[in-house]
């Protein structure tokens, strides 16, 4: 009898946990590795040739040493390669009808790059690389150095110096920056990646939904730092990583005027969450080499309240309106600076006080591509702000709307961030966007 009762309790516990856990399927490590390698093979085969021809670079050479990997190389390593090996050299050569892929190494780099270093012929690795360059006779040799993009500036001083010293004189003037090619590689999302990305964004959304609920928050007891660490731990327990430390902050009816700049610098870490608080979080995960970056709001109901106050709902809508002003101006070929200027002009005409600091997202959280405003600069961003908006690229639509609340006798900021995708059809949110403030606790059906 006791055994039957115990089994019943365990079964009920399992069903309860299952009902509460809305997290989509997360693959075990072995299956993740298979997916990562398939995505990489697809991108190298079907996209890399187009990207190289777009930039007019027929040979791309990527050089890294172990534990000091070029950011581009890290996105090109097979799933079972967690770092480069000693010195790893990748060579991509466009022969016209296809791109040949070589590793100047004594072994193949997974199934993606063929090993091209014969120690019997060329004991020195640099000589083996020069042999390949001479045989292929490229018109332009792209190296990863860049003034404006750290992602595309992965060639170290020592490796560049040794490369140039070994490069024959006739090839010296063929060396060019592969900055735009590197950015193109990082920012371009494939069809299969986008099929997967929706679920990654949903996982992140579900973690936020759970964090901003009474399963995690007990008003009067729980602190903002408690919620931050709960989010970190939740991601870890799911076998995921956060690519930055989450933040949770409070705006409330009190004499203090909220300063959104604190969310980027100094902010209280252990504020106790109370009824009547407007909560805000910033959270992002890494899964299958893709990242999310999301900011959402929740309101803690006061005694007697069954819904978020109307004045906060109206304020929140202004945040959605600023989002619309930005994404309405997504046009292929426009620079990030031009998109920013048009979006700010449109929001101003609508009576909105918006600040925009949107960035690309993908293989990195703050990824390569056009910068569309900075939180501390609403003018032009030299370099990355001049870069054009390309199709098949993803962005974190990050911004805030400053709203004067007469009810609280202060100005608050609705700070939003949602991941979106831009292609020939236009802009869309990958897993939707928050359109209503979450309530803590959620109102139960049939209970008043």
Secondary structure, DSSP 8 states (H G I E B T S, - for coil): -HHHHHHHHHHHHHHHHHHH--------HHHHHHHHHHHHHHHHHHTHHHHHHHHT-SEEEEEEETTB--HHHHHHS-TT--S--SEEEEEEEE-SSSEEEEESSSS-BTTTBEE---TTT-SSHHHHHHHHHHHH--S-EEE---SS-GGG----HHHHHHHHHHS-GGGGGGEEE-HHHHHHHHHB--HHHHHHHHHHHHHHHHHHHHHTSTTT--TTT-BHHHHHHHHHHHHHHTT-EESS--EEEEE-SSS----GGGGGS---S--B--TT-EEEEEE-EEETTEE--EEEEEEE--TT--S--HHHHHHHHHHHHHHHHHHTT--TT-BHHHHHHHHHHHHHHTT--EEE-BEE-SSSSS-SS--B-BTTB-S--TTGGGSB--SSEEEEEEEEEEEEETTTTEEEEEEEEEEEEEETTEEEETT----S-EEES---TT--
